[in-house]
């Protein structure tokens, strides 16, 4: 049977609908993008709790902040490239400065937006959000984890950014698997290197670990679905054992998961770190798989990075 593929935005939509049925204080907002953000079912079932703000992302976030301060639990949903770049001032001041209980769902993140091209391929969103005080940053690996992330965000007091994508992606997690904000999941075990991944790169990390095992190299694989607050305890327990680390993300190398991991390790347990991500360039139009290959977001590149990191152990 073929592996079931679903986009993480689909899981996010499922989570919002699940919450709406259970929590009357949950509301949803978007900007003429109900279908794209998978809030269209929410709109049909709960029209009085759904707000289409039009192409006005600043108003969308400002309204969400007001609703949060009035006791609602708003989910503000749009393309990451639109809602974050156009409304960063409102996110910083109206949401984060006030520690307002706003949940931002940024869809169409990463280079796998594909044919939409560089202007819509949001590769800087983790960096933008994790630098803001009070902001929690979640990057689910598959549709089921995206559903859990959206549901868990409702119980998290304060701002949350949930990064999801458009393209169907393979399942990495299952319904019974646990999900806790700030608690990473160890998906594979080995003694030679630690692979820390988020989002759709978790699948590539697992595939890389399997290939390394054939070479006699054992890898821990950590699904670091929460970038802020980072699970330092799980990360440090792994690297203290392996002595080498590799990060993998569908994001710019600057300021993303790799940066968060490197900051933590530099302060607590320095080891060689190699990073897989976008090397300071914009993307381009193309099919998702072609773009992943061109920009080095593959299991083969993760394997190479692991061998480099292992080779650097013990150097002065």
LINMOFEN-V182786 format. One record per backbone hydrogen bond with DSSP energy under -1.0 kcal/mol. CO is the residue of the C=O (numbers start at 1). NH is the residue of the N-H. If there is no record, write none. Layout:
co=CO nh=NH
co=CO nh=NH
This chain:
co=6 nh=169
co=7 nh=11
co=8 nh=12
co=9 nh=13
co=10 nh=14
co=11 nh=15
co=12 nh=16
co=13 nh=17
co=14 nh=18
co=15 nh=19
co=16 nh=20
co=17 nh=21
co=18 nh=22
co=19 nh=23
co=23 nh=26
co=25 nh=73
co=27 nh=75
co=28 nh=51
co=29 nh=77
co=30 nh=53
co=33 nh=37
co=34 nh=39
co=34 nh=40
co=39 nh=43
co=40 nh=44
co=41 nh=45
co=42 nh=46
co=46 nh=49
co=47 nh=50
co=49 nh=28
co=51 nh=30
co=54 nh=56
co=56 nh=60
co=57 nh=61
co=58 nh=62
co=59 nh=63
co=60 nh=64
co=61 nh=65
co=62 nh=66
co=63 nh=67
co=64 nh=68
co=65 nh=69
co=66 nh=70
co=67 nh=72
co=68 nh=71
co=73 nh=27
co=74 nh=103
co=75 nh=29
co=76 nh=105
co=78 nh=107
co=79 nh=83
co=80 nh=84
co=82 nh=86
co=87 nh=91
co=88 nh=92
co=89 nh=93
co=90 nh=95
co=91 nh=96
co=92 nh=97
co=95 nh=100
co=96 nh=99
co=100 nh=102
co=102 nh=160
co=103 nh=76
co=104 nh=162
co=105 nh=78
co=106 nh=164
co=107 nh=80
co=111 nh=114
co=114 nh=117
co=117 nh=120
co=117 nh=121
co=120 nh=122
co=122 nh=110
co=123 nh=252
co=124 nh=128
co=125 nh=129
co=126 nh=130
co=127 nh=131
co=129 nh=132
co=132 nh=135
co=136 nh=161
co=137 nh=227
co=137 nh=228
co=138 nh=163
co=139 nh=199
co=142 nh=146
co=143 nh=147
co=144 nh=148
co=145 nh=149
co=146 nh=150
co=147 nh=151
co=148 nh=152
co=149 nh=153
co=152 nh=155
co=159 nh=136
co=160 nh=104
co=161 nh=138
co=162 nh=106
co=164 nh=109
co=165 nh=9
co=169 nh=6
co=174 nh=177
co=180 nh=183
co=185 nh=223
co=188 nh=221
co=193 nh=220
co=194 nh=246
co=195 nh=222
co=196 nh=248
co=197 nh=224
co=198 nh=201
co=199 nh=202
co=201 nh=205
co=202 nh=206
co=203 nh=207
co=204 nh=208
co=205 nh=209
co=206 nh=210
co=207 nh=211
co=208 nh=212
co=209 nh=213
co=210 nh=214
co=212 nh=215
co=212 nh=217
co=213 nh=216
co=218 nh=192
co=218 nh=193
co=220 nh=195
co=221 nh=187
co=221 nh=188
co=222 nh=197
co=222 nh=224
co=223 nh=185
co=223 nh=225
co=225 nh=139
co=228 nh=137
co=230 nh=232
co=231 nh=235
co=232 nh=236
co=233 nh=237
co=234 nh=238
co=235 nh=239
co=236 nh=240
co=238 nh=242
co=239 nh=243
co=244 nh=194
co=245 nh=274
co=246 nh=196
co=247 nh=276
co=248 nh=198
co=249 nh=251
co=251 nh=278
co=256 nh=260
co=257 nh=261
co=258 nh=262
co=259 nh=263
co=260 nh=264
co=261 nh=265
co=262 nh=266
co=263 nh=267
co=264 nh=268
co=265 nh=269
co=272 nh=245
co=274 nh=247
co=276 nh=249
co=278 nh=253
co=278 nh=280
co=287 nh=291
co=288 nh=292
co=289 nh=293
co=290 nh=294
co=291 nh=295
co=292 nh=297
co=293 nh=296
co=296 nh=298
co=298 nh=302
co=299 nh=303
co=300 nh=304
co=301 nh=305
co=302 nh=306
co=303 nh=307
co=304 nh=308
co=305 nh=309
co=306 nh=310
co=307 nh=311
co=310 nh=313
co=312 nh=315
